[in-house]
Amino acid sequence: MIVQILAVSIIAGFIGSLLGIGGGLIIIPFLSIVFKFNMHQAAAAGLVSVIATSSGAASAFVKDRLTHLRIGMFLQLATVIGGVLGAILSGILPTKILSLIFGILLLYNSFLMIKNRKSDEKIQPATLQISKWSRKLKLYGSYLDKIQNKQIEYSAQNITGGFLMMTLAGILSGLLGIGSGIFKVLALDTIMKLPFKVSTATSNFMMGVTALASISIYIARGDIVFNLCGAVAVGVLIGSTIGARVMPYIKSRYLKIAFALILIYTAVEMIRKGLF
């Protein structure tokens, strides 16, 4: 069992670091369906996988200047606010209807992402436009594209929209019990118009901070199965380290297509939960 969990965790860490979604989306269904762990134990292992993904990928992404720490910490405020609101609203709002509506919205966004799958390197403006608030908050930067050996400059756009999307992501995470990695990438890429590689790298950084705060609750409840979480942590750490080294050499359009497929899967699951 441990060998199988280790193998799946390596795959989860690899995919999670590439797409900025953490490994929980793969780990949790695998543990609950295949090995019949209860959802609390599987969710705890999922959080461990997110922390390991973030830890494994962080150093490589920071070194390559793909992670924008200031943007990550700024949007982390929105996630925390949303999480608190989600906890307050839990049990008041009809979660089935919310799940159905947001599943449809995710499905729509996945098709938009496939449609607009051109590489970030090919859609850079001739002159970088930095908005007033982007300049004040220093939400801009650049990274070296290793495929073209070219410096890519970027600046966060629609900062208010991105902050609101991250707040909504926190609310939905609390209400529906879903990971917010997908929403983080959507906020960074589609709303704030950051390059996709910067979006996934920054999402990886943000998820680790969020998961670290959440894991204490599972420890207090006694939901941590130590040999299980140990295997998940080791496997995900290996996979995410490999993913972080490979990601700069993969074209953004391929990453966007892969992310859109994960998005479709999540949307279908949310719609299913909303209908049944």
Accessible surface in RSA format (square Angstrom, percent):
REM  Atomic radii and reference values for relative SASA: ProtOr
REM  Chains: A
REM  Algorithm: Lee & Richards
REM  Probe-radius: 1.40
REM  Slices: 20
REM RES _ NUM      All-atoms   Total-Side   Main-Chain    Non-polar    All polar
REM                ABS   REL    ABS   REL    ABS   REL    ABS   REL    ABS   REL
RES MET A   1   104.15  53.9  64.28  42.5  39.86  94.9  47.52  40.4  56.63  75.0
RES ILE A   2    71.87  40.9  70.58  52.6   1.29   3.1  70.58  50.8   1.29   3.5
RES VAL A   3   117.56  77.4 116.56 105.5   1.01   2.4 116.79 101.5   0.77   2.1
RES GLN A   4    99.24  55.5  95.96  70.1   3.28   7.8  33.43  71.2  65.81  49.9
RES ILE A   5     0.58   0.3   0.52   0.4   0.06   0.2   0.52   0.4   0.06   0.2
RES LEU A   6    54.76  30.5  54.76  39.2   0.00   0.0  54.76  38.5   0.00   0.0
RES ALA A   7    49.61  45.6  44.45  68.6   5.16  11.7  48.07  67.7   1.54   4.1
RES VAL A   8    27.26  17.9  27.26  24.7   0.00   0.0  27.26  23.7   0.00   0.0
RES SER A   9     0.00   0.0   0.00   0.0   0.00   0.0   0.00   0.0   0.00   0.0
RES ILE A  10    54.37  30.9  54.37  40.5   0.00   0.0  54.37  39.2   0.00   0.0
RES ILE A  11    96.91  55.1  94.50  70.4   2.41   5.8  96.91  69.8   0.00   0.0
RES ALA A  12     0.02   0.0   0.00   0.0   0.02   0.0   0.00   0.0   0.02   0.1
RES GLY A  13     0.00   0.0   0.00   N/A   0.00   0.0   0.00   0.0   0.00   0.0
RES PHE A  14    64.67  32.4  64.67  40.1   0.00   0.0  64.67  39.2   0.00   0.0
RES ILE A  15    47.87  27.2  47.78  35.6   0.08   0.2  47.87  34.5   0.00   0.0
RES GLY A  16     0.19   0.2   0.00   N/A   0.19   0.2   0.06   0.2   0.14   0.3
RES SER A  17     0.00   0.0   0.00   0.0   0.00   0.0   0.00   0.0   0.00   0.0
RES LEU A  18    18.46  10.3  18.46  13.2   0.00   0.0  18.46  13.0   0.00   0.0
RES LEU A  19     4.69   2.6   4.69   3.4   0.00   0.0   4.69   3.3   0.00   0.0
RES GLY A  20     0.00   0.0   0.00   N/A   0.00   0.0   0.00   0.0   0.00   0.0
RES ILE A  21    13.93   7.9   2.16   1.6  11.77  28.4   2.16   1.6  11.77  31.9
RES GLY A  22     1.15   1.4   0.00   N/A   1.15   1.4   0.00   0.0   1.15   2.6
RES GLY A  23     0.00   0.0   0.00   N/A   0.00   0.0   0.00   0.0   0.00   0.0
RES GLY A  24     8.61  10.6   0.00   N/A   8.61  10.6   8.02  22.0   0.59   1.3
RES LEU A  25    52.46  29.2  40.62  29.1  11.84  29.8  45.23  31.8   7.23  19.5
RES ILE A  26    45.44  25.9  39.63  29.5   5.81  14.0  43.12  31.0   2.33   6.3
RES ILE A  27     0.68   0.4   0.68   0.5   0.00   0.0   0.68   0.5   0.00   0.0
RES ILE A  28    44.16  25.1  44.16  32.9   0.00   0.0  44.16  31.8   0.00   0.0
RES PRO A  29    40.84  29.8  37.20  33.9   3.63  13.2  40.67  33.6   0.17   1.0
RES PHE A  30    38.38  19.2  32.85  20.3   5.53  14.4  38.32  23.2   0.06   0.2
RES LEU A  31     0.07   0.0   0.07   0.0   0.00   0.0   0.07   0.0   0.00   0.0
RES SER A  32    25.57  21.6  14.79  19.7  10.78  24.8   8.74  18.6  16.82  23.6
RES ILE A  33   117.82  67.0 111.76  83.3   6.05  14.6 114.77  82.6   3.05   8.3
RES VAL A  34    80.24  52.8  57.31  51.9  22.93  55.3  62.52  54.3  17.72  48.1
RES PHE A  35    46.19  23.1  25.60  15.9  20.59  53.6  28.86  17.5  17.33  49.6
RES LYS A  36   161.14  78.6 134.33  82.4  26.81  63.8  94.43  85.0  66.71  71.1
RES PHE A  37    35.20  17.6  27.32  16.9   7.88  20.5  30.18  18.3   5.01  14.4
RES ASN A  38    79.60  54.9  67.46  65.2  12.15  29.2  42.81 103.0  36.80  35.6
RES MET A  39   112.64  58.3 107.87  71.4   4.77  11.4  97.95  83.3  14.69  19.5
RES HIS A  40   101.00  55.2 100.58  69.9   0.42   1.1  64.28  66.2  36.73  42.7
RES GLN A  41    46.60  26.1  45.96  33.6   0.63   1.5   0.92   2.0  45.68  34.6
RES ALA A  42     0.00   0.0   0.00   0.0   0.00   0.0   0.00   0.0   0.00   0.0
RES ALA A  43    21.97  20.2  20.64  31.9   1.33   3.0  20.64  29.1   1.33   3.5
RES ALA A  44     0.03   0.0   0.03   0.0   0.00   0.0   0.03   0.0   0.00   0.0
RES ALA A  45     0.00   0.0   0.00   0.0   0.00   0.0   0.00   0.0   0.00   0.0
RES GLY A  46     1.75   2.2   0.00   N/A   1.75   2.2   1.75   4.8   0.00   0.0
RES LEU A  47    32.84  18.3  31.80  22.8   1.03   2.6  31.88  22.4   0.96   2.6
RES VAL A  48    24.27  16.0  23.45  21.2   0.82   2.0  23.79  20.7   0.48   1.3
RES SER A  49     0.00   0.0   0.00   0.0   0.00   0.0   0.00   0.0   0.00   0.0
RES VAL A  50    20.80  13.7  20.80  18.8   0.00   0.0  20.80  18.1   0.00   0.0
RES ILE A  51    40.35  23.0  40.22  30.0   0.13   0.3  40.22  29.0   0.13   0.4
RES ALA A  52     8.54   7.9   4.05   6.2   4.50  10.2   8.18  11.5   0.37   1.0
RES THR A  53     0.00   0.0   0.00   0.0   0.00   0.0   0.00   0.0   0.00   0.0
RES SER A  54    10.57   8.9  10.41  13.9   0.16   0.4   1.98   4.2   8.59  12.0
RES SER A  55    66.27  56.0  44.29  59.1  21.98  50.6  31.73  67.6  34.55  48.4
RES GLY A  56     7.36   9.1   0.00   N/A   7.36   9.1   3.64  10.0   3.71   8.3
RES ALA A  57     0.00   0.0   0.00   0.0   0.00   0.0   0.00   0.0   0.00   0.0
RES ALA A  58    27.45  25.2  25.34  39.1   2.10   4.8  27.45  38.6   0.00   0.0
RES SER A  59    83.05  70.2  68.74  91.7  14.31  33.0  55.67 118.6  27.38  38.4
RES ALA A  60    20.17  18.5  14.29  22.1   5.88  13.4  20.00  28.2   0.17   0.4
RES PHE A  61     0.30   0.2   0.30   0.2   0.00   0.0   0.30   0.2   0.00   0.0
RES VAL A  62    68.07  44.8  60.57  54.8   7.50  18.1  60.87  52.9   7.20  19.5
RES LYS A  63   175.30  85.5 146.83  90.1  28.47  67.8 100.01  90.0  75.30  80.2
RES ASP A  64    31.31  21.9  20.03  19.9  11.27  26.6   9.97  23.5  21.34  21.3
RES ARG A  65   146.94  61.7 139.68  71.2   7.26  17.3  53.05  72.5  93.89  56.9
RES LEU A  66     2.95   1.6   2.95   2.1   0.00   0.0   2.95   2.1   0.00   0.0
RES THR A  67    13.90   9.9   0.88   0.9  13.02  31.0   0.27   0.4  13.63  20.6
RES HIS A  68    22.68  12.4  19.01  13.2   3.66   9.4  17.79  18.3   4.88   5.7
RES LEU A  69    84.32  47.0  80.25  57.4   4.07  10.2  80.37  56.4   3.94  10.6
RES ARG A  70   125.20  52.6 115.10  58.7  10.10  24.0  28.98  39.6  96.22  58.3
RES ILE A  71     0.00   0.0   0.00   0.0   0.00   0.0   0.00   0.0   0.00   0.0
RES GLY A  72     0.00   0.0   0.00   N/A   0.00   0.0   0.00   0.0   0.00   0.0
RES MET A  73   101.90  52.8  97.73  64.7   4.17   9.9  93.22  79.3   8.68  11.5
RES PHE A  74    46.23  23.1  40.81  25.3   5.42  14.1  45.47  27.6   0.76   2.2
RES LEU A  75     0.00   0.0   0.00   0.0   0.00   0.0   0.00   0.0   0.00   0.0
RES GLN A  76    10.14   5.7  10.14   7.4   0.00   0.0   8.94  19.0   1.20   0.9
RES LEU A  77   108.47  60.4 107.29  76.8   1.18   3.0 108.05  75.9   0.42   1.1
RES ALA A  78     0.00   0.0   0.00   0.0   0.00   0.0   0.00   0.0   0.00   0.0
RES THR A  79     8.66   6.2   7.23   7.3   1.43   3.4   7.23   9.7   1.43   2.2
RES VAL A  80    89.68  59.0  82.94  75.1   6.74  16.2  88.90  77.2   0.78   2.1
RES ILE A  81    83.78  47.7  79.97  59.6   3.81   9.2  83.43  60.1   0.36   1.0
RES GLY A  82     0.00   0.0   0.00   N/A   0.00   0.0   0.00   0.0   0.00   0.0
RES GLY A  83    28.70  35.4   0.00   N/A  28.70  35.4  23.04  63.2   5.66  12.7
RES VAL A  84    83.94  55.2  80.09  72.5   3.85   9.3  83.19  72.3   0.75   2.0
RES LEU A  85    69.09  38.5  69.09  49.4   0.00   0.0  69.09  48.5   0.00   0.0
RES GLY A  86     0.00   0.0   0.00   N/A   0.00   0.0   0.00   0.0   0.00   0.0
RES ALA A  87    71.79  66.0  49.57  76.5  22.22  50.6  55.52  78.2  16.27  43.1
RES ILE A  88   109.55  62.3  93.33  69.5  16.22  39.1 100.58  72.4   8.97  24.3
RES LEU A  89    52.50  29.2  52.50  37.6   0.00   0.0  52.50  36.9   0.00   0.0
RES SER A  90    62.38  52.7  44.72  59.7  17.66  40.7  11.67  24.9  50.70  71.0
RES GLY A  91    76.65  94.5   0.00   N/A  76.65  94.5  39.91 109.5  36.74  82.3
RES ILE A  92   124.99  71.1  96.45  71.9  28.53  68.8 100.47  72.4  24.51  66.5
RES LEU A  93    67.49  37.6  60.86  43.5   6.63  16.7  60.99  42.8   6.50  17.5
RES PRO A  94    74.16  54.0  61.00  55.6  13.16  47.9  74.03  61.1   0.13   0.8
RES THR A  95    52.31  37.2  49.21  49.9   3.10   7.4  21.50  28.9  30.81  46.6
RES LYS A  96   110.06  53.7 107.56  66.0   2.50   6.0  95.83  86.3  14.23  15.2
RES ILE A  97    98.70  56.2  97.79  72.9   0.90   2.2  98.70  71.1   0.00   0.0
RES LEU A  98    47.78  26.6  47.17  33.7   0.61   1.5  47.17  33.1   0.61   1.6
RES SER A  99     5.86   4.9   5.86   7.8   0.00   0.0   3.90   8.3   1.95   2.7
RES LEU A 100    47.81  26.6  47.81  34.2   0.00   0.0  47.81  33.6   0.00   0.0
RES ILE A 101    88.81  50.5  87.56  65.2   1.25   3.0  88.46  63.7   0.35   0.9
RES PHE A 102    16.36   8.2  16.36  10.1   0.00   0.0  16.36   9.9   0.00   0.0
RES GLY A 103     0.00   0.0   0.00   N/A   0.00   0.0   0.00   0.0   0.00   0.0
RES ILE A 104    95.20  54.2  94.50  70.4   0.70   1.7  94.50  68.0   0.70   1.9
RES LEU A 105    84.59  47.1  84.45  60.4   0.14   0.4  84.59  59.4   0.00   0.0
RES LEU A 106     1.53   0.9   1.53   1.1   0.00   0.0   1.53   1.1   0.00   0.0
RES LEU A 107    48.39  26.9  48.39  34.6   0.00   0.0  48.39  34.0   0.00   0.0
RES TYR A 108   131.43  61.4 126.75  72.1   4.68  12.2  94.43  71.0  37.00  45.6
RES ASN A 109    35.52  24.5  35.10  33.9   0.42   1.0   0.00   0.0  35.52  34.3
RES SER A 110     0.00   0.0   0.00   0.0   0.00   0.0   0.00   0.0   0.00   0.0
RES PHE A 111   116.16  58.1 111.48  69.0   4.69  12.2 112.14  68.0   4.03  11.5
RES LEU A 112    61.41  34.2  60.80  43.5   0.61   1.5  61.25  43.0   0.15   0.4
RES MET A 113     6.64   3.4   1.42   0.9   5.21  12.4   6.41   5.5   0.22   0.3
RES ILE A 114    50.32  28.6  50.32  37.5   0.00   0.0  50.32  36.2   0.00   0.0
RES LYS A 115   157.47  76.8 132.11  81.1  25.37  60.4  83.00  74.7  74.47  79.3
RES ASN A 116    87.06  60.0  78.14  75.5   8.92  21.5  30.00  72.2  57.06  55.2
RES ARG A 117   102.56  43.1 102.56  52.3   0.00   0.0  10.58  14.5  91.97  55.7
RES LYS A 118   141.69  69.1 138.18  84.8   3.50   8.3  83.66  75.3  58.03  61.8
RES SER A 119     2.13   1.8   1.68   2.2   0.44   1.0   1.33   2.8   0.80   1.1
RES ASP A 120     5.75   4.0   5.75   5.7   0.00   0.0   0.62   1.5   5.13   5.1
RES GLU A 121    10.78   6.2   5.10   3.9   5.68  13.5   0.81   1.6   9.97   8.1
RES LYS A 122   140.99  68.8 105.00  64.4  35.99  85.7  75.25  67.7  65.74  70.0
RES ILE A 123    93.40  53.2  67.77  50.5  25.63  61.8  75.37  54.3  18.03  48.9
RES GLN A 124    55.85  31.2  31.71  23.2  24.13  57.5  17.14  36.5  38.70  29.4
RES PRO A 125    78.51  57.2  54.56  49.7  23.95  87.0  65.87  54.4  12.64  78.6
RES ALA A 126   117.50 108.0  65.10 100.5  52.39 119.2  77.44 109.1  40.06 106.1
RES THR A 127    95.18  67.7  87.79  89.0   7.40  17.6  61.34  82.4  33.84  51.2
RES LEU A 128    47.92  26.7  26.80  19.2  21.12  53.1  26.90  18.9  21.02  56.6
RES GLN A 129   123.62  69.1 120.89  88.4   2.73   6.5  52.19 111.1  71.43  54.2
RES ILE A 130    42.82  24.4  19.92  14.8  22.91  55.2  20.42  14.7  22.41  60.8
RES SER A 131    46.07  38.9  33.97  45.3  12.10  27.9  42.91  91.4   3.15   4.4
RES LYS A 132   135.47  66.1 119.92  73.6  15.55  37.0  76.74  69.1  58.72  62.6
RES TRP A 133   137.88  55.3 137.52  66.6   0.36   0.8 118.28  63.1  19.60  31.8
RES SER A 134     0.00   0.0   0.00   0.0   0.00   0.0   0.00   0.0   0.00   0.0
RES ARG A 135   136.29  57.2 129.54  66.0   6.75  16.1  52.63  71.9  83.66  50.7
RES LYS A 136   130.12  63.5  98.33  60.3  31.79  75.7  69.36  62.4  60.76  64.7
RES LEU A 137    57.46  32.0  55.19  39.5   2.28   5.7  57.17  40.2   0.29   0.8
RES LYS A 138   116.67  56.9 113.92  69.9   2.76   6.6  59.20  53.3  57.47  61.2
RES LEU A 139     0.79   0.4   0.79   0.6   0.00   0.0   0.79   0.6   0.00   0.0
RES TYR A 140    77.72  36.3  68.92  39.2   8.80  22.9  38.94  29.3  38.78  47.8
RES GLY A 141    21.64  26.7   0.00   N/A  21.64  26.7  19.34  53.1   2.30   5.1
RES SER A 142    20.82  17.6  18.21  24.3   2.61   6.0   4.73  10.1  16.09  22.5
RES TYR A 143     2.38   1.1   2.22   1.3   0.16   0.4   2.38   1.8   0.00   0.0
RES LEU A 144    80.88  45.0  71.89  51.4   8.99  22.6  71.89  50.5   8.99  24.2
RES ASP A 145     1.06   0.7   0.01   0.0   1.05   2.5   1.05   2.5   0.01   0.0
RES LYS A 146    74.42  36.3  52.09  32.0  22.34  53.2  29.74  26.8  44.69  47.6
RES ILE A 147    63.99  36.4  32.03  23.9  31.95  77.0  36.90  26.6  27.09  73.5
RES GLN A 148    87.08  48.7  59.79  43.7  27.29  65.0  30.69  65.3  56.39  42.8
RES ASN A 149   119.83  82.6 100.10  96.7  19.73  47.5  25.67  61.8  94.16  91.0
RES LYS A 150    89.08  43.5  83.92  51.5   5.16  12.3  59.68  53.7  29.41  31.3
RES GLN A 151    87.98  49.2  68.69  50.2  19.30  45.9  43.26  92.1  44.73  33.9
RES ILE A 152     1.24   0.7   0.38   0.3   0.86   2.1   1.24   0.9   0.00   0.0
RES GLU A 153    94.49  54.3  89.59  67.8   4.90  11.7  19.26  37.3  75.23  61.4
RES TYR A 154     9.43   4.4   7.02   4.0   2.41   6.3   5.78   4.3   3.65   4.5
RES SER A 155     4.02   3.4   0.00   0.0   4.02   9.3   0.00   0.0   4.02   5.6
RES ALA A 156     0.00   0.0   0.00   0.0   0.00   0.0   0.00   0.0   0.00   0.0
RES GLN A 157    56.59  31.6  56.07  41.0   0.52   1.2  25.62  54.5  30.96  23.5
RES ASN A 158    90.67  62.5  67.18  64.9  23.48  56.5  28.15  67.7  62.52  60.4
RES ILE A 159    21.19  12.1  17.20  12.8   3.98   9.6  17.20  12.4   3.98  10.8
RES THR A 160    98.10  69.8  92.84  94.1   5.26  12.5  59.94  80.5  38.16  57.7
RES GLY A 161    18.16  22.4   0.00   N/A  18.16  22.4  15.38  42.2   2.78   6.2
RES GLY A 162     0.00   0.0   0.00   N/A   0.00   0.0   0.00   0.0   0.00   0.0
RES PHE A 163    49.55  24.8  49.55  30.7   0.00   0.0  49.55  30.0   0.00   0.0
RES LEU A 164   113.21  63.0 108.65  77.7   4.56  11.5 108.93  76.5   4.27  11.5
RES MET A 165    27.43  14.2  22.97  15.2   4.46  10.6  15.73  13.4  11.70  15.5
RES MET A 166     0.11   0.1   0.11   0.1   0.00   0.0   0.00   0.0   0.11   0.1
RES THR A 167    18.55  13.2  18.55  18.8   0.00   0.0  16.66  22.4   1.89   2.9
RES LEU A 168    70.04  39.0  68.83  49.2   1.21   3.0  69.57  48.9   0.47   1.3
RES ALA A 169     0.48   0.4   0.00   0.0   0.48   1.1   0.25   0.3   0.24   0.6
RES GLY A 170     1.71   2.1   0.00   N/A   1.71   2.1   1.37   3.8   0.34   0.8
RES ILE A 171    28.55  16.2  28.55  21.3   0.00   0.0  28.55  20.6   0.00   0.0
RES LEU A 172     2.91   1.6   2.91   2.1   0.00   0.0   2.91   2.0   0.00   0.0
RES SER A 173    29.91  25.3  22.22  29.7   7.69  17.7  22.42  47.8   7.49  10.5
RES GLY A 174    39.40  48.6   0.00   N/A  39.40  48.6  19.62  53.8  19.78  44.3
RES LEU A 175    17.71   9.9   0.95   0.7  16.76  42.1   0.95   0.7  16.76  45.1
RES LEU A 176    30.33  16.9   8.60   6.2  21.73  54.6  14.76  10.4  15.58  41.9
RES GLY A 177    68.53  84.5   0.00   N/A  68.53  84.5  36.25  99.5  32.28  72.3
RES ILE A 178    29.71  16.9  18.56  13.8  11.15  26.9  24.55  17.7   5.17  14.0
RES GLY A 179    63.58  78.4   0.00   N/A  63.58  78.4  41.79 114.7  21.79  48.8
RES SER A 180    12.90  10.9   8.50  11.3   4.40  10.1   0.36   0.8  12.54  17.6
RES GLY A 181     4.09   5.0   0.00   N/A   4.09   5.0   0.40   1.1   3.68   8.3
RES ILE A 182    10.42   5.9   9.40   7.0   1.02   2.5   9.40   6.8   1.02   2.8
RES PHE A 183     1.89   0.9   1.89   1.2   0.00   0.0   1.89   1.1   0.00   0.0
RES LYS A 184     0.33   0.2   0.33   0.2   0.00   0.0   0.00   0.0   0.33   0.4
RES VAL A 185     0.00   0.0   0.00   0.0   0.00   0.0   0.00   0.0   0.00   0.0
RES LEU A 186     2.16   1.2   2.16   1.5   0.00   0.0   2.16   1.5   0.00   0.0
RES ALA A 187     0.00   0.0   0.00   0.0   0.00   0.0   0.00   0.0   0.00   0.0
RES LEU A 188     0.08   0.0   0.08   0.1   0.00   0.0   0.08   0.1   0.00   0.0
RES ASP A 189    13.99   9.8   9.30   9.3   4.68  11.1   0.06   0.2  13.92  13.9
RES THR A 190    40.81  29.0  30.22  30.6  10.59  25.2  29.99  40.3  10.82  16.4
RES ILE A 191    43.51  24.8  38.89  29.0   4.62  11.1  41.93  30.2   1.58   4.3
RES MET A 192     0.00   0.0   0.00   0.0   0.00   0.0   0.00   0.0   0.00   0.0
RES LYS A 193   131.89  64.3 111.49  68.4  20.40  48.6  71.65  64.5  60.24  64.2
RES LEU A 194     4.31   2.4   0.00   0.0   4.31  10.8   0.77   0.5   3.55   9.5
RES PRO A 195     4.41   3.2   1.95   1.8   2.46   8.9   3.90   3.2   0.51   3.1
RES PHE A 196     0.00   0.0   0.00   0.0   0.00   0.0   0.00   0.0   0.00   0.0
RES LYS A 197     1.68   0.8   1.68   1.0   0.00   0.0   1.00   0.9   0.68   0.7
RES VAL A 198     0.00   0.0   0.00   0.0   0.00   0.0   0.00   0.0   0.00   0.0
RES SER A 199     0.00   0.0   0.00   0.0   0.00   0.0   0.00   0.0   0.00   0.0
RES THR A 200     0.00   0.0   0.00   0.0   0.00   0.0   0.00   0.0   0.00   0.0
RES ALA A 201     0.56   0.5   0.00   0.0   0.56   1.3   0.00   0.0   0.56   1.5
RES THR A 202     0.01   0.0   0.01   0.0   0.00   0.0   0.00   0.0   0.01   0.0
RES SER A 203     0.00   0.0   0.00   0.0   0.00   0.0   0.00   0.0   0.00   0.0
RES ASN A 204     0.68   0.5   0.68   0.7   0.00   0.0   0.68   1.6   0.00   0.0
RES PHE A 205    40.00  20.0  38.50  23.8   1.50   3.9  38.73  23.5   1.27   3.6
RES MET A 206     0.00   0.0   0.00   0.0   0.00   0.0   0.00   0.0   0.00   0.0
RES MET A 207     9.85   5.1   8.34   5.5   1.51   3.6   5.81   4.9   4.04   5.4
RES GLY A 208     8.27  10.2   0.00   N/A   8.27  10.2   6.80  18.7   1.47   3.3
RES VAL A 209    60.61  39.9  55.20  50.0   5.41  13.0  57.54  50.0   3.08   8.3
RES THR A 210    42.21  30.0  38.51  39.0   3.71   8.8  42.13  56.6   0.08   0.1
RES ALA A 211     3.07   2.8   1.78   2.7   1.29   2.9   2.90   4.1   0.17   0.4
RES LEU A 212   113.07  63.0 105.11  75.2   7.95  20.0 105.16  73.9   7.91  21.3
RES ALA A 213    75.74  69.6  51.36  79.3  24.37  55.4  63.71  89.7  12.02  31.9
RES SER A 214    35.08  29.6  32.47  43.3   2.61   6.0  12.89  27.5  22.19  31.1
RES ILE A 215    18.57  10.6  18.57  13.8   0.00   0.0  18.57  13.4   0.00   0.0
RES SER A 216    63.46  53.6  58.35  77.9   5.11  11.8  44.10  93.9  19.36  27.1
RES ILE A 217    91.28  51.9  87.55  65.2   3.73   9.0  91.13  65.6   0.15   0.4
RES TYR A 218    40.91  19.1  40.91  23.3   0.00   0.0   8.22   6.2  32.68  40.3
RES ILE A 219   105.32  59.9  92.84  69.2  12.48  30.1  93.53  67.4  11.79  32.0
RES ALA A 220    92.39  85.0  50.24  77.5  42.15  95.9  61.41  86.5  30.99  82.1
RES ARG A 221   146.74  61.6 111.97  57.1  34.77  82.8  45.62  62.4 101.12  61.3
RES GLY A 222    61.74  76.1   0.00   N/A  61.74  76.1  33.29  91.3  28.45  63.7
RES ASP A 223    21.15  14.8  20.39  20.3   0.76   1.8   0.76   1.8  20.39  20.3
RES ILE A 224    26.54  15.1  14.56  10.8  11.98  28.9  14.58  10.5  11.97  32.5
RES VAL A 225    38.08  25.1  34.39  31.1   3.69   8.9  37.54  32.6   0.53   1.4
RES PHE A 226   163.73  81.9 152.75  94.6  10.98  28.6 153.35  93.0  10.38  29.7
RES ASN A 227    92.77  64.0  76.05  73.5  16.73  40.3  41.64 100.2  51.13  49.4
RES LEU A 228     0.65   0.4   0.61   0.4   0.04   0.1   0.65   0.5   0.00   0.0
RES CYS A 229     9.71   7.3   9.08  10.1   0.63   1.5   9.02  22.9   0.68   0.7
RES GLY A 230    34.26  42.2   0.00   N/A  34.26  42.2  33.45  91.8   0.81   1.8
RES ALA A 231     9.91   9.1   1.44   2.2   8.47  19.3   7.61  10.7   2.29   6.1
RES VAL A 232     0.00   0.0   0.00   0.0   0.00   0.0   0.00   0.0   0.00   0.0
RES ALA A 233    31.41  28.9  30.66  47.3   0.75   1.7  31.01  43.7   0.40   1.1
RES VAL A 234    80.69  53.1  78.82  71.4   1.87   4.5  80.51  70.0   0.18   0.5
RES GLY A 235     0.00   0.0   0.00   N/A   0.00   0.0   0.00   0.0   0.00   0.0
RES VAL A 236     0.00   0.0   0.00   0.0   0.00   0.0   0.00   0.0   0.00   0.0
RES LEU A 237    82.02  45.7  81.96  58.6   0.06   0.1  81.96  57.6   0.06   0.2
RES ILE A 238    77.20  43.9  72.21  53.8   4.99  12.0  76.90  55.4   0.30   0.8
RES GLY A 239     0.00   0.0   0.00   N/A   0.00   0.0   0.00   0.0   0.00   0.0
RES SER A 240     0.00   0.0   0.00   0.0   0.00   0.0   0.00   0.0   0.00   0.0
RES THR A 241    48.29  34.3  48.22  48.9   0.07   0.2  39.86  53.5   8.43  12.7
RES ILE A 242    82.51  47.0  81.21  60.5   1.30   3.1  82.51  59.4   0.00   0.0
RES GLY A 243     0.00   0.0   0.00   N/A   0.00   0.0   0.00   0.0   0.00   0.0
RES ALA A 244     0.08   0.1   0.02   0.0   0.07   0.2   0.02   0.0   0.07   0.2
RES ARG A 245   164.93  69.2 152.62  77.8  12.31  29.3  52.22  71.4 112.71  68.3
RES VAL A 246    55.44  36.5  52.87  47.9   2.58   6.2  55.44  48.2   0.00   0.0
RES MET A 247     0.00   0.0   0.00   0.0   0.00   0.0   0.00   0.0   0.00   0.0
RES PRO A 248     6.56   4.8   5.32   4.9   1.24   4.5   6.18   5.1   0.39   2.4
RES TYR A 249   135.43  63.2 115.10  65.5  20.33  52.9  83.20  62.5  52.23  64.4
RES ILE A 250    42.68  24.3  39.22  29.2   3.47   8.4  42.68  30.7   0.00   0.0
RES LYS A 251    74.30  36.2  73.01  44.8   1.29   3.1  34.44  31.0  39.86  42.5
RES SER A 252     0.00   0.0   0.00   0.0   0.00   0.0   0.00   0.0   0.00   0.0
RES ARG A 253    56.06  23.5  56.06  28.6   0.00   0.0  18.36  25.1  37.71  22.9
RES TYR A 254   117.02  54.6 110.45  62.8   6.56  17.1  79.88  60.0  37.13  45.8
RES LEU A 255     4.99   2.8   4.64   3.3   0.35   0.9   4.99   3.5   0.00   0.0
RES LYS A 256    13.05   6.4  13.05   8.0   0.00   0.0   0.61   0.5  12.44  13.2
RES ILE A 257    57.21  32.6  57.21  42.6   0.00   0.0  57.21  41.2   0.00   0.0
RES ALA A 258    38.28  35.2  34.54  53.3   3.73   8.5  36.85  51.9   1.43   3.8
RES PHE A 259     0.03   0.0   0.00   0.0   0.03   0.1   0.00   0.0   0.03   0.1
RES ALA A 260     0.00   0.0   0.00   0.0   0.00   0.0   0.00   0.0   0.00   0.0
RES LEU A 261   104.79  58.4  98.05  70.1   6.74  16.9  98.58  69.2   6.21  16.7
RES ILE A 262    33.70  19.2  33.24  24.8   0.46   1.1  33.67  24.2   0.03   0.1
RES LEU A 263     0.13   0.1   0.02   0.0   0.11   0.3   0.02   0.0   0.11   0.3
RES ILE A 264    43.94  25.0  43.94  32.7   0.00   0.0  43.94  31.6   0.00   0.0
RES TYR A 265   100.07  46.7  94.86  54.0   5.21  13.6  80.14  60.2  19.93  24.6
RES THR A 266    13.63   9.7  12.93  13.1   0.70   1.7  13.63  18.3   0.00   0.0
RES ALA A 267     0.00   0.0   0.00   0.0   0.00   0.0   0.00   0.0   0.00   0.0
RES VAL A 268    75.99  50.0  74.88  67.8   1.11   2.7  75.41  65.5   0.57   1.6
RES GLU A 269    48.40  27.8  48.40  36.6   0.00   0.0  14.05  27.2  34.36  28.1
RES MET A 270     4.50   2.3   4.50   3.0   0.00   0.0   4.50   3.8   0.00   0.0
RES ILE A 271    32.66  18.6  32.66  24.3   0.00   0.0  32.66  23.5   0.00   0.0
RES ARG A 272   113.85  47.8 111.47  56.8   2.38   5.7  44.87  61.3  68.98  41.8
RES LYS A 273   104.65  51.1  97.17  59.6   7.48  17.8  64.31  57.9  40.34  43.0
RES GLY A 274    12.00  14.8   0.00   N/A  12.00  14.8   0.00   0.0  12.00  26.9
RES LEU A 275   108.60  60.5  77.08  55.1  31.52  79.2  79.07  55.5  29.54  79.5
RES PHE A 276   167.32  83.7 130.80  81.0  36.52  95.0 160.68  97.4   6.65  19.0
END  Absolute sums over single chains surface
CHAIN  1 A    12857.0      10902.2       1954.8       9130.2       3726.8
END  Absolute sums over all chains
TOTAL         12857.0      10902.2       1954.8       9130.2       3726.8
